[in-house]
Amino acid sequence: RQRVFSGIQPSGNLTIGNYLGALKNWVAIQDDYENYFCVVDLHVLTVPQDPKVLRQKIREAAAIYFASGIDPEKSVVFRQSRVSEHAELAWLLNCIAKVGELSRMTQFKDKAQKGGADSASGGLFDYPVLQAADVLLYNAHLVPVGEDQRQHLELMRTLARRFNNLYGETFVVPEIFVPKSGARVMALDDPTSKMSKSSSAPGSYVAILDDPDTVRRKIRRAKTDSGSEITASPDKPAITNLLDVYAAATGRPVSEIEARYEGKGYGDFKKDLGEVVVETLAPIRERALELLDDPKELDDLLESGAERARKVARPTLRYAWTRMGLD
Ligand code: TYM
């Protein structure tokens, strides 16, 4: 069976973007692959974190994975920091990655720009190499992600090929899977920027753990465009985004939704979209809150996931060692 690997950073509040761009698709393909779904708690350290908050966010992320339908019988769910092979393989890959290619990563450039490139952490610069190690350790064939991960995952493919060329066939070169709708959910208050769980403006995102009334209110207040027609077009970025969310959440094509709302106003459309999003998220929220009531059980699930992950990660790391002459 082919393998799938993907992960989410346990920072901020996981959003409907994380659900539609990633989680929902993980669940959809779960039966067809051997799956590794990671809470990437090393990546999250690349920007400052409060340890107390982080501890809680790690459990929240895991609870949301399970509540979304990731089944621990079918998928290995674990914390990146608990499988030390991730950091070890990242070092090996660091030694074949080039400063030039890492400097060209737009995510680094964006994040570094915010605080000034000189004060960005070395970890932030190195981020995509650890991400490559995550996937290559499991020889995963497929990586289901949102649109924003493309550049990092292209670098991952480059590193896999480079390693194979230098040291002989070692790693599978993974394919990237990006869904047709929901791959890039934009902020509710600004359809030109991506919806982000680390935003300081709660009105810009719908969190998976938002209660139904908050979800309805946020969607009602979402920015719209001038005019009144509910159509997807480049001059209507806000409505286009809301249509995409509707399409991704219901699995219906945008054209069908446009037809349904012909002659209706933004108000009607947003009211219905609020209900669609509540229907999507409410059961996940309820289940996640239940799981969070028993942190011991969550921790145990993550620990047994890590044990299973190590069984695959260890031999891959050893093989890479051997290839490089470290045996
Ligand atoms: P992260 O934590 O930013 O996001 C997790 C997943 O959610 C997707 N996503 C979105 N999809 C649609 N619309 C949005 N607004 C949106 N925001 C986020 C992301 O594309 C991603 O699939 N570097 C990764 C974590 C990672 C990883 C990996 C992923 C670490 N190692 C290995 C895949 C494979 C990240 O920061 O994702």
Boltz pocket constraint, residues with backbone or C-beta under 6 A from the ligand:
constraints:
  - pocket:
      binder: B
      contacts: [[A, 5], [A, 6], [A, 7], [A, 8], [A, 9], [A, 10], [A, 16], [A, 17], [A, 18], [A, 19], [A, 20], [A, 21], [A, 22], [A, 40], [A, 43], [A, 130], [A, 131], [A, 134], [A, 135], [A, 143], [A, 144], [A, 145], [A, 146], [A, 147], [A, 148], [A, 149], [A, 182], [A, 183], [A, 184], [A, 185], [A, 186], [A, 194], [A, 195], [A, 196]]
      max_distance: 6.0
